Amino acid sequence: MLATRLALFVAFVGATGLAASRLSVEEERPYDIESIPRPGMLAWVFLGDRTLAANLNWMRAVQYIGEGRANERGWSKLYPIVDVVTDLDPGHGYAYQVAGTILGSVDRVEESNRILEKGIRNVPDRYILPYLRAFNAFYYDGDWTTAGRYAAVAARTPGAPPHVRQNVLAYYVKGHRADAAIAFLEQSLLEAKDPDTRKAVESQLKQAYLERNAARLDEAVERWRELYVVGPLVIEQLVATGLVDEIPPDPAGGRWYVDAGGRVRSTAHPYRFARPEPAARRPHEPGLDPARYGDYAR
């Protein structure tokens, strides 16, 4: 039995070496993965050494990813091979991260989501995995609520940079879930252990309150414009016409006004998150780097 397994191991390594040593570079096709064995069989072939089996198959995945003509060949094998690698070694955090990023950028978002969610379950201390899943949700799917939920997971992971918490606020606000952002930030404030963090969370919490209250007035302004086309001249007209029962307070301490685009803003703090752009209208680039868009929602 041992001899059989060793023979299979040698055959596997030999086949890999043969594939990598083809001489006619001009005539060779783009590197592809011809077959993907099942994890159980690989563990048996590698004498129970699942880590070794995972590492050697990760090398196959790296070669597959690094092929210069990868887009010509296609990406259908990336998810299956990384799925095998992470079945053999569930703690291989980098495999989830790389595969999730690439699959999203080549229009295989569903597969990207599946491998990232697997990584979130198996490597819960790697904040970048839920962060990337949040990116997929808002950038490719226009699903701001799901983005906020995964960004909140990322933000609570030890070692997550402070800007992730800002993304939680932005995603939930754009998903019309400012109350969810407020709940998350209020809990973050209770857990903050240093003055700088508390100051940052307090600022974000004030923005969340502002967004929530302004959004309520935005809805009333839209109804006003459906009735009267232009205006209102002052916010108080919304109460006079019964479109709102009362004017909610401005958390920034200023006064509300309606800008030229029909959005409600504060005289003390006019900044608000931009309205979400439909996912279908966003630019898509092969090889898109989510790190460039970490603050896209701002």
Summary of the structure (lengths in Angstrom):
residues: 298
radius of gyration: 25.7
end to end distance: 60.5
largest distance: 89.0
contacts: 890
relative contact order: 0.08
helix: 61%
strand: 2%
